Amino acid sequence: MTYHLPAGKALGGPYVVDVTPEKAGWGYSSLRVLELPPGGTHSFNTGESEWIVLPLSGGCTVTSDDDFGHDTFELTGRESVFSAVSDFAYVPRDARTTVTSAGGGRFALTGARCTRRLPARYGPASSVPVELRGTGNCSRQVNNFGAAGVLECDKLIAVEVITPGGNWSSFPPHKHDEHRPGEESVLEEVYYFEFAGHDGIPGLGYQRVSPSGHGRGTDVLAEVRDGDVVLIPDGWHGPSMAVPGHHMYYLNVMAGPEPERAWLICDHPDHAWIRDTWAGRPVDPRLPLYTAPEKS
């Protein structure tokens, strides 16, 4: 199984990224990235999964049709993942969904197999908690649009992470591949990367996943660039390293078999001490890159 999928290696049908449970060889998590030209439209059946439609660049209209009714959501979107928090739409399982973009754009569809059908909803950008984690060169920004405790979903957890150039995130390395009630939850995870360029030069970074002694023994050390995907069925993941001069963005999609939807992690015992050094130290002054807009 290949766990690092460089840009173009995860193509599927109309999607520039198409990660499904079947392709990943796991049970729950999905990620699709859809590129639409101006005036473009795309429809898909949600099937047995719940989905969040998240603009990466551009805006769109999202419609959801099922036996319970018809919903339409206008998403303002954003210029890029480095410019603003985006609004989004949640669409339930067993529905017909259409994404239409007057101006064109790129849209992430984050999904998870689920059993409960929840109502379709609009998520305003102002509702997204923007969190700063770590300090110094471990500082990063997390946009918790689909985090547990923020947005009601059945199985899906999804967040965005921005790591300033030269910083490390997903550090200390952590894992979530064992069922330990109250301590650790089993979650499959997808990392999708984008980078801020400089004078036309594309950015890059590095992603590490190391075996934890559970699951498949996933082992990855990858140079990652725009549009790359890393699959993490198990293992210690981190660090995620942004090269100096280029901010790194990744979209995390998680889901798993746990009865409780929760992000419970275990830090690598060799590196957990680093958290104790953060107290009283300043966060990287480049953060936040932006904040969520005020609620109207």
Buried (B, 14 or more C-beta within 10 A) or exposed (E): EEBBBBBEEBEEEBBBBBBBBEEBEBBBBBBBBBBBEEEBBBEBEBBEBBBBBBBBBBBBBBBBBBEEEEBEBEBBBBEBBBEBBBBBBBBBBBBBBBBBBBBBBBBBBBBBBBEEBBEBBBBBBEBBBBBEBBBEBBBBBBBBBBBBEBBEBBBBBBBBBBBBBBBBBBBBBBBBBBBEEEEBBBBBBBBBBBBBEEEEEEBBBBBBBBBBEBBBEBEBEBEBBBBBBBBBBBBBBBBBBBBEBBBBBBBBBBBBBBEEBBBBBBBBEEBEEBBEEBEEEEBBEBBBBBEBBEEE
